[in-house]
Amino acid sequence: MIGLDLPKYRSGQRVKSAIDLFNDDSAPNVPPDGVLIGAGQIGEIIRVAMHTEEDVPIYLVDFGQRLVIGCLENEIKAL
């Protein structure tokens, strides 16, 4: 694997959304391209996985109220 990026963040870490996060059709109760979470919202990483084709970390972030979103590193910031 060339270019494998190691995760910058870890499970259990509190983070905030760095940008507005939009629905990519994975959230059925939100209109397509609707805002899921606005920039600055606080969440907790519950799992870190690797995107198999791109070799980049994907962070499952629990933003509360039963909303878990898969985020890339540039979409979140550590608190």
Number of C-alpha atoms within 10 A of each C-alpha: 5 5 8 12 12 10 15 11 19 13 14 14 14 19 21 21 22 17 15 15 19 18 17 14 12 11 16 9 10 14 13 13 12 15 14 19 18 14 15 14 15 20 23 20 22 15 16 19 14 15 11 9 6 10 15 17 21 18 26 19 26 20 20 11 6 7 12 18 21 17 17 14 16 9 16 24 16 15 9
